[in-house]
Amino acid sequence: MLECYFARPQTVDRIRASWLGPAIEQCATWLIERGHAARNLARYVPIQMHFATFAQARGATRYEDLPAYVDAFVGDRIARPDHRRAPGAPRPRLAQEIRWPIEQMLRLVVPGFVGHTRRHRVLHEPFAECVPGFFAYLRGERGLREETVVQYAYHLRQLEAYLRGIGLEDLRALSPVVVSGFFTDRSRGLPRTRVRDRCGIVRVFLRYLHRQGLVARDLSRTVDAPPVYRLATIPRSITWDEVRRMLDTVDRRTVVGRRDDAMLLLLVTYGLRAREVAALTLDDVDWRHDRLRVPERKAGHSTAYPLSPLVGQAILAYLKTGRPTTSSRRIFFRTLAPCEPITHSAVSCRAAHYLRQAGIVVPRPGSHTLRHTCVQRLVDAGWPLKPIGDYVGHRSPSSTEIYSKVAVEALRDVAYGDKEEVI
């Protein structure tokens, strides 16, 4: 493997002669297999070689000894004259650049080693010690998606931090006054919908505490969410001219641009959710019959669309000259290593990026902006609300009702008509 990326045989011989040579070559193979650029090995391998010399000079003889020397090595490298910066300047990025290739190598050769730079985050479950079964209850009994469980964890971490701050360690001491104090202290500046969501999550938690006998009273009844009125706002769509302006900012000469162009067209043409775009697989595109299938939608069903020629060409351009070679059936992937399918949050972030780049001002820019734009386009074309809801995968007809507020032509007929036609 090393011969493929280092032109000079002397370099390969020097790496293999090191006592960490097998570990360094194993790590290089692992990185290349996961999509890391070959040029990065020119940065990673020298750091690993220096670490091998540093640790051996201080008494390391086994791979298991190496974790104890990582921090000292990072500090030593940063202190070198060629790494010095302005006095007192923070250097976390430099430390991470030195630490990462070492710790990645150690994860492969030292059983159980984790290190400081794990990319995969482990969900911190608040109240794990005093209420150990709550998150299992959310996943198993309530059947919540992992994305929703993450939201529960976020809001309950706020509650956990508040209780710790006021010195309340025993949940049996919870009272309506404490719960009310939490919402007063930790919900300032939040929009009504966010406070409503927090109230709902805390209610579920308090109800579970009472069911498990951890508190004497069912305090969930004391939590009143602020009123959030349906149809109080209008969808945050943009005009079709703004859509064209946004798409014109995409640089389709790059891999990122070809991928993002296909994702944006899927969002605005079919009104897909970010999660639905991220979950698309090669099997969902039927090229023979020009069909696009969107399975496992929020409403619990799948939808089949005619494949738009423009969307099909964009997907094909990405598949031919952009999508990495991988055994996964997912369509869209990260462009930076490691080579993994793109996430729904990344899809929304890319949509927000191009909206801002085009200078389009809209509240909470993201993938849902383009979904609303798709629906607005159908409303303007005179589609009834029921077919619109079916087209974009609404779970309930009430979700589509808000678009009656932006059906300008229909509302104009109501205003100018004799009212009897409406009845």
Summary of the structure (lengths in Angstrom):
residues: 423
radius of gyration: 27.6
end to end distance: 76.6
largest distance: 93.8
contacts: 1159
relative contact order: 0.07
helix: 58%
strand: 3%
